[in-house]
Amino acid sequence: MLKILHIISGASPETGGPIQGIRNYEKALFDLGVQRDLVCFENPEAIKGWGFPSTLNVIGLGQSKTGWQYNKKFVPWLEANVIKYDHIIMDGMWSYHTYATIKVIHKLRRKKLFVPKVYLMPHGMLDPWFQKDEKRRIKAIRNYIYWYLIEQKVVNSVDGLLFTCQEELLLARTTFPGYNPKKEYNIGFGIVTPPKASSTMIDEFYEKFDINKEQSYLLFLSRIHPKKGVDLLLEAYADLLSNNESIDQIPQLIIAGSGLDTDYGKELEEYVTAHPVLKEKVQFVGHLGGDLKWGAIYGCEAFILPSHQENFGIAIAEALACSKAVLITNKVNIFREIEKGKGGLVAGDTESGTYKNLHNWLSLSSEEKKKMGVNAYSVYQQHFNIENAAKTYFTTMTAPK
């Protein structure tokens, strides 16, 4: 049995893509003969309540207390356990876990001891958007300094970088000077097939949040974060309502996701409150999980995510798997597959681009919308089915290097 260790700083379900991706792969990889352990900087008691698959051994070393995610228990733990594994995969970048892992690996190599193959999976964190966005100027400077001091050595010394799609791989080459990894692998990405739709889960979603069943709705489901373009969505939606005499014919807008308690989230709520045209049509419902999440997706008319940067977009793939058309930007790295398969609408990551997607969706006939939903499911099956993705993952890990 192939033994793989995943190393990630945060494992809370609310942290989004990387940890959800690890969870999604578990059954398919286990069926292929892969045993995976996950070490993270979380409290063991908290981990018990997060519903990880029983076959995935999750080891919590306690929460870190700094922004760098430093954890004093990690290096001793890794030195004592590294020999157990065939491969190590570091998920995510820009924190202590990558620096410390490479430090341990180099130490063992100098002693001529066995070390497993080590890979880095950036999960979109090498995307140039993070360095170019005007609102991230200070963070971009910080990243440049950190790149030259630490992360460049990590990237160039691991046995390979693992990317979720070709677009991510190509973009990563453009962000920092001195980027020279030994190998780059496009291993793809997949999601678990959603549970079948049921009227019960849809009704539960409607009832819990007292949503008007007489009107359809568009669904945003992701973290409430500036890079997700929620502000653009609200502005474009407000314009759409203002430019139409019969706003009753326009779907409601449901915004789901954690982050309403941040400054950005509070600004969005204030924006809606200040615009009467939005107050009756927009509803924030917070983080959704389980049947509530699936009920929200299955019940929507279409899924919308006007992101400025999206490495993969698990929620997008989930919507596709539920036969829902997706309205996205060309900054979502899987937009080419969706556009080619006609499973949604794609525009620029601007207010006008978001408005264009909304307007074009509403201009479609019922038959055209239904056809796009059928296409959406086909895109999922062809590109993002978890069993196929797991086979690619497994082949990459076991192929002779």
C-alpha positions in Angstrom: 0.0 0.0 0.0 1.3 3.4 -0.9 1.7 5.7 2.1 1.3 9.5 1.7 1.6 12.2 4.3 -0.2 15.5 3.7 1.1 18.5 5.6 -1.2 21.5 5.9 -1.3 24.3 8.4 -5.1 24.7 8.8 -7.7 21.9 8.5 -10.9 23.6 9.4 -13.7 23.0 6.9 -14.3 26.7 6.8 -10.8 27.4 5.4 -12.0 26.3 1.9 -10.3 24.6 -1.0 -7.1 22.8 0.0 -8.5 20.9 2.9 -11.8 20.1 1.1 -9.7 18.7 -1.8 -7.8 16.4 0.5 -11.1 15.1 1.9 -12.7 14.7 -1.5 -10.0 12.4 -2.7 -9.9 10.1 0.3 -12.3 7.3 -0.7 -11.2 7.1 -4.4 -7.5 7.0 -3.4 -8.1 4.5 -0.6 -9.9 2.2 -3.1 -6.8 2.4 -5.3 -4.6 1.3 -2.4 -3.4 4.6 -1.0 -3.1 5.1 2.8 -2.9 8.8 3.7 -2.1 10.6 6.9 -2.7 14.3 7.4 -0.7 16.3 9.9 -2.0 19.8 10.7 -1.7 22.6 13.2 -5.1 22.2 14.8 -6.4 21.2 18.2 -7.1 17.4 18.3 -10.4 17.9 20.0 -11.6 20.3 17.3 -10.6 17.8 14.6 -13.0 15.2 16.0 -16.0 17.3 15.2 -15.0 18.0 11.6 -16.2 14.7 10.1 -13.1 13.5 8.4 -13.3 10.1 6.7 -12.4 7.3 9.0 -9.7 6.0 6.7 -7.8 9.4 6.8 -5.6 9.5 9.9 -5.7 13.2 10.9 -3.0 14.3 13.4 -3.4 17.6 15.2 -0.3 19.2 16.8 -2.2 22.0 18.4 -3.1 25.5 17.0 -0.4 27.9 16.0 -0.3 31.3 17.6 1.4 33.4 15.0 0.5 34.5 11.4 3.4 32.4 10.1 1.7 29.3 11.7 4.8 28.4 13.7 4.4 25.1 15.6 7.1 23.9 17.9 5.9 20.3 17.9 6.1 19.9 14.1 9.8 19.4 13.4 10.3 16.8 16.2 7.1 15.0 15.0 8.3 14.9 11.4 11.8 13.8 12.2 10.3 10.9 14.2 7.7 9.9 11.6 9.0 10.8 8.1 10.5 7.3 7.5 6.9 5.8 7.5 5.9 7.4 4.2 6.6 6.9 0.5 5.7 10.5 -0.4 5.1 13.8 1.4 2.8 16.4 -0.1 2.8 20.0 1.4 -0.5 21.6 0.7 -0.4 25.4 0.4 2.4 27.9 0.8 3.7 31.0 2.6 3.7 29.5 6.1 5.9 27.6 8.5 5.0 24.1 7.4 6.8 24.3 4.0 10.0 25.9 5.5 10.1 23.4 8.3 9.5 20.3 6.1 12.3 21.2 3.7 14.6 21.9 6.7 14.0 18.4 8.0 14.4 16.8 4.6 17.7 18.5 3.9 19.0 17.6 7.4 18.2 13.9 6.8 19.7 13.9 3.3 22.9 15.3 4.7 23.0 12.4 7.1 22.5 10.0 4.1 19.3 8.8 5.6 16.2 7.7 3.7 13.8 10.4 2.8 10.5 10.1 0.8 9.8 12.1 -2.3 8.5 15.5 -1.4 6.0 17.5 -3.4 4.4 20.9 -3.1 0.8 21.6 -4.1 0.4 25.4 -4.3 -3.4 25.3 -4.6 -3.3 28.6 -6.6 -1.0 30.4 -4.2 1.5 31.1 -7.0 -1.1 32.9 -9.1 0.2 36.4 -10.3 -3.1 38.0 -9.1 -1.8 38.0 -5.5 1.1 40.1 -6.6 -0.7 42.4 -9.0 -3.9 43.3 -7.2 -3.8 47.0 -6.1 -5.3 46.3 -2.7 -2.6 43.8 -1.9 0.4 46.0 -2.4 1.8 45.6 1.1 1.2 41.9 1.1 2.8 41.6 -2.4 6.0 43.3 -1.1 6.0 40.9 1.9 5.6 38.0 -0.5 8.5 39.1 -2.6 10.8 39.3 0.4 9.6 35.9 1.7 10.0 34.4 -1.8 13.7 35.4 -1.9 14.4 34.4 1.7 12.5 31.1 1.9 9.8 30.0 -0.5 12.0 30.1 -3.7 14.2 27.5 -2.0 11.2 25.4 -1.2 9.8 25.5 -4.7 13.1 24.7 -6.4 14.2 22.0 -4.0 11.1 19.7 -3.9 10.8 16.8 -6.2 7.9 18.4 -8.0 5.0 20.8 -8.0 1.5 19.5 -8.3 -1.1 21.6 -10.1 -4.9 21.2 -10.3 -5.2 22.3 -13.9 -3.0 23.5 -16.8 -4.0 27.1 -16.4 -2.6 27.1 -12.8 0.6 25.5 -14.0 1.2 28.1 -16.7 0.3 31.1 -14.5 2.7 29.9 -11.8 5.6 30.4 -14.2 4.9 34.1 -14.5 4.8 35.3 -10.9 8.3 35.3 -9.4 11.8 35.5 -10.9 14.0 32.5 -10.0 11.1 30.1 -10.3 12.8 26.9 -11.4 11.1 23.7 -10.1 12.6 20.3 -10.9 9.2 19.0 -12.2 5.7 20.3 -12.8 2.7 18.0 -12.9 -0.8 18.8 -13.9 -2.6 16.1 -11.8 -6.1 17.6 -12.3 -8.7 17.8 -9.6 -12.0 16.2 -8.8 -14.9 16.3 -6.5 -17.0 13.6 -4.9 -20.3 13.0 -6.7 -23.0 14.9 -4.8 -25.9 13.2 -3.1 -29.0 12.9 -5.3 -31.4 15.9 -5.2 -34.4 15.6 -3.0 -37.3 17.9 -2.3 -36.6 17.4 1.4 -33.1 19.1 1.3 -34.4 21.9 -1.0 -37.4 22.5 1.3 -35.2 22.5 4.4 -33.0 25.2 2.8 -36.0 27.4 1.9 -37.6 27.0 5.4 -34.5 27.5 7.5 -33.8 30.9 5.9 -37.4 31.9 5.1 -36.7 32.3 1.4 -39.5 33.3 -1.0 -40.5 30.1 -2.8 -42.4 32.1 -5.4 -39.2 33.4 -7.0 -36.2 31.5 -8.3 -32.7 32.5 -7.1 -29.1 32.8 -8.2 -26.6 31.4 -5.7 -23.2 32.7 -4.7 -21.5 30.1 -2.5 -17.9 30.7 -1.4 -15.9 32.6 1.3 -17.0 36.2 1.7 -13.7 37.6 0.6 -12.5 40.5 -1.6 -11.0 38.2 -4.2 -14.3 36.5 -4.7 -15.8 39.6 -6.2 -18.9 39.8 -4.0 -18.9 43.6 -4.2 -18.9 43.4 -8.0 -21.8 41.0 -7.9 -23.9 43.3 -5.7 -23.1 46.4 -7.8 -24.0 44.5 -11.0 -27.1 43.0 -9.5 -28.2 46.5 -8.3 -27.8 47.8 -11.9 -29.7 44.8 -13.2 -32.6 45.6 -10.9 -32.5 49.3 -11.7 -32.6 48.7 -15.5 -35.6 46.4 -15.4 -39.2 47.6 -14.8 -40.4 44.3 -13.6 -38.0 43.3 -10.9 -40.3 40.4 -9.8 -39.1 38.6 -12.9 -35.5 38.7 -11.8 -34.3 35.9 -9.6 -33.4 36.6 -6.0 -29.7 36.6 -5.0 -28.6 34.3 -2.2 -25.1 34.8 -0.9 -23.8 31.9 1.2 -20.4 31.6 2.8 -18.4 32.4 5.9 -16.8 35.8 6.4 -19.8 38.1 7.1 -18.1 39.0 10.4 -15.1 40.5 8.6 -14.8 44.2 7.7 -15.4 43.3 4.1 -18.5 41.3 5.0 -19.9 44.1 7.1 -19.3 46.5 4.3 -21.3 44.3 2.0 -24.3 44.1 4.4 -24.2 47.9 4.8 -24.2 48.3 1.0 -27.3 46.1 0.7 -29.0 47.9 3.6 -28.3 51.3 2.0 -29.9 50.3 -1.3 -33.7 49.6 -1.1 -33.7 47.9 -4.5 -31.4 45.3 -3.0 -32.9 44.8 0.4 -35.9 42.8 -0.8 -33.9 40.7 -3.3 -30.6 39.8 -1.6 -30.2 37.5 1.4 -27.0 36.5 3.3 -27.3 33.0 4.8 -23.8 32.4 6.1 -21.7 29.2 5.9 -23.6 26.1 4.6 -22.8 22.5 4.9 -24.3 19.1 4.4 -27.9 18.9 3.1 -28.3 22.6 3.5 -25.5 23.3 1.1 -26.8 20.7 -1.4 -30.3 22.0 -1.0 -29.1 25.5 -1.8 -27.3 24.3 -5.0 -30.0 22.0 -6.2 -32.6 24.7 -5.6 -30.9 27.5 -7.5 -31.5 28.6 -11.0 -27.8 29.1 -11.7 -24.5 29.4 -9.7 -22.5 32.6 -9.8 -18.9 33.4 -8.7 -17.3 36.6 -10.1 -13.9 35.8 -8.6 -10.8 37.8 -9.3 -8.7 34.7 -8.7 -9.9 31.1 -8.4 -7.4 28.3 -8.6 -10.0 25.6 -9.2 -13.3 26.4 -7.5 -14.6 23.3 -5.7 -18.0 25.0 -5.3 -18.1 25.6 -9.0 -17.4 22.0 -9.8 -20.1 21.0 -7.3 -22.6 23.1 -9.0 -21.6 21.6 -12.4 -22.1 18.1 -10.8 -25.6 19.2 -9.8 -26.4 20.1 -13.4 -26.3 23.9 -12.6 -25.0 26.4 -15.1 -22.2 28.5 -13.7 -21.7 32.3 -14.3 -18.0 32.9 -13.7 -15.0 35.0 -14.7 -12.0 34.2 -16.9 -9.9 34.4 -13.7 -11.3 31.0 -12.6 -8.6 28.6 -13.8 -11.1 26.0 -15.1 -13.0 28.6 -17.2 -11.7 27.1 -20.5 -13.2 23.7 -19.8 -16.5 25.2 -18.8 -16.6 27.6 -21.8 -15.7 24.8 -24.3 -18.3 22.5 -22.8 -20.9 25.3 -22.8 -21.7 24.6 -19.2 -21.9 28.3 -18.2 -21.2 31.9 -19.1 -17.7 33.5 -18.8 -16.8 37.2 -18.6 -14.2 39.5 -17.2 -13.7 40.1 -13.5 -15.3 43.5 -13.5 -18.6 45.0 -12.6 -19.5 45.3 -16.3 -18.4 41.7 -16.9 -20.6 40.4 -14.0 -23.5 42.5 -15.3 -23.0 40.9 -18.7 -23.2 37.4 -17.3 -26.3 38.2 -15.4 -28.0 40.0 -18.3 -27.0 37.2 -20.8 -28.3 34.5 -18.4 -31.7 36.2 -18.1 -31.9 36.6 -21.8 -31.8 32.9 -22.4 -35.0 30.9 -22.9 -36.0 28.2 -20.5 -34.9 25.6 -23.0 -31.5 27.2 -23.4 -31.0 27.3 -19.6 -32.0 23.7 -19.3 -29.5 22.7 -22.0 -26.7 24.6 -20.3 -27.5 22.7 -17.1 -27.2 19.4 -19.0 -23.9 20.6 -20.5 -22.7 21.6 -17.0 -23.1 18.0 -15.8 -21.2 16.7 -18.9 -18.3 19.1 -18.1 -18.2 17.7 -14.6 -18.1 14.1 -15.8 -15.4 14.8 -18.4 -13.1 16.9 -16.4 -13.8 16.8 -12.6 -15.1 13.4 -11.8 -13.2 12.3 -8.6 -12.6 8.7 -9.7 -10.8 9.8 -12.9 -8.9 12.5 -11.0 -7.8 10.0 -8.4 -6.4 7.7 -11.1 -4.3 10.6 -12.5 -3.1 11.4 -9.0 -2.2 7.8 -8.3 -0.4 7.4 -11.6 1.7 10.6 -10.9 2.7 9.4 -7.5 3.7 5.8 -8.6 5.3 6.6 -12.0 9.1 6.2 -12.2 10.8 9.5 -11.7 
